[in-house]
Amino acid sequence: MDSSEALVPESSCSTGTGLSSDPAGLHSFTPSSSAQPVSTSLDSKSYAETSPSFLVQNGQLPVSPLHQDTPVNATIPIPPPNSAQTLNMTSLSPAKHVLLSSRSHIDRFDVGLIGAQDLVLDLNAHRSAVTKLNLSHNCLGDAGIAHLFVFLSSPDGLRHRRSISELSLNSNSIGNEGFRYLAEYIRSSDALRTIWAQNNELTSDTETLTILANALNNSRVNLFSLTGNKDLGDMFIEQFLPLLHTPYLKELHLNTLRITQDSAPVIAEWITSRKAGGDRRCMLETFKCNGNSLGLKGVRQIVQAIEKGNWGLTKVEMYANQLGELEETDENDIVPETPMSNRSARIDAAWKETEVALRRVLLRNTHWKRQTEKEALSLLRYSRALLLRTKTPQPTPRGPTPVSFQTLPMELQLHIIALFAPTLSAAQRSRVYNYAADVSTLPPLLPSLRRGTGKSCLADPTSFLGVDVGFEVLGGGSGRCAEGKCMGVGNSLLCRREEERVKWLEVVGCSTYDPDTEE
């Protein structure tokens, strides 16, 4: 074989379109009648001097089989720029980029799964632990859900049960039996945080709803969506919501469940009620109830309940809840002294007023939430310095000693410190005091020497730390970064420091303004 054959493999078959099929992936071009001639006047010697050395042999260019009978100063046909046939360069294309996150994600969206047998095989063969499992728009059914969760509860599936944080089961024809298996899995998983169970076949069966509510109360799930389970209705609201009192659930989606205005009093009661110990039953920050039939009266009743007794909700959606064009509405629900004589126009004005009222109360909750979090962090800073007692004996000063803060009565000390956080309730301040005075809550003195654990922040390449992109910023003893020196800004990455702040605010109950507990 000569050098030209080594450079361009010969075609195994050809077509009449000017392209030659080549199983090796490098395709030579066969002239066709539609090709346009292009004149070339390159000198062989000058071209050889500028060619890569591995193409030049003994000062001469190797001759391609395509051009071995063609003079140098000749016209060589090439395909037109807008030709539908292009050279196939598959073998030279760059390798497909695989995101690091995809190694821990399994996406089986709308792939025609019937049952969970193939899925279990995939999970069993998956080398890394799975964090997100998307099985939406398949045909798992109750049997497939049972098979899946039985596997995840087995020793072989234990590593996945400990890591799966998001589970998508939308549109899988899951009925009451399947939701019972889901409830059992929720109860046994400490990692699960997000559940999408939209457009399934859950009904208002009392036993199933009780099991599901109890499972959520004993879990750390913070987002739960039942949107599109149209067989639920008002009976679901009446049986499910009063049983739900988990402190971790922050977002609940109840869209298009055929809920009517009869459920509005139950929803209003739930979002404002408290447990026996004084803690609120509803700890939601986001509540979505779109596409139902609450009507103007029902929506207004919920808005008034939020305004009077709920300071935690910061995002509420109740769009498309009209009962119809001629909605049955009490005269008290219509804006008084409205210049419009048309009843439908007056109802539209009442809807707009209700939307403004809802927007106003949500802005109020957002403002006081930020103020509460800010003051709680400030109170912790000063409480650490003033309330944390050291066991090391202090030397007795000589001469008269001035009155120090530590010599004051404890009641007076706490009253003075409370001035740093006037927005917090007495119960919230008490929890911050107890945390600050506990030596066991102090961070370790030495930073962790281990890297690659996935718990550290990534350095911001625009900062002045002098580190490379992707270098872990170790500090504070728990993988925390310097203030504003990581890539957590802009929701690109979750800052470890910010994550710990959120957890601490939840531990001391200062993530929401709570004026009802004030003395």
Buried (B, 14 or more C-beta within 10 A) or exposed (E): EEEBEEEBBEBEEEEEEBBBEBEEEBBBBBEBEEBEEEEEEEEEEEBBEEEEEEEBEEEEBBBBBBEEEEEEEEEBBBBEEEBEBEEBEEEEEEEEEEEEEEBBBBEBEEEEBEBBEEBBEEBEEBEEBBBBBBBBBBEBBBBBBBBBBBBBBEEEBEBBBEBBBBBBBBBBBBBBBBBBBBBBBBBBBEBBBBBBBBBBBBBBBEEBBBBBBBBBBEBBBBBBBBBBBBBBBBBBBBBBBBBBBBBEBBBBBBBBBBBBBBBBBBBBBBBBBBEEEEBBBBBBBBBBBBBBBBBBBBBBBBBBBBBEBBBBBBEBBBEEBBBEEEBEBEEEBBBEEBEEEEEEEBBBBBBEBBBEBBEEBBEBBBEBBEBBBEBBBEBBEBBBEBBEEEEEEEEEEEEEEEEEEEEEEEEEBBEEBBEBBEBBBEBBBBBBBEBBBEEEBEEEEEBBEEEEEEBBBBBBEEBEBEBEEEBBBBBBEBBBBBEEBBBBEEEEEEBBBBBBBEEBBBEBBBBBBBEEBEE
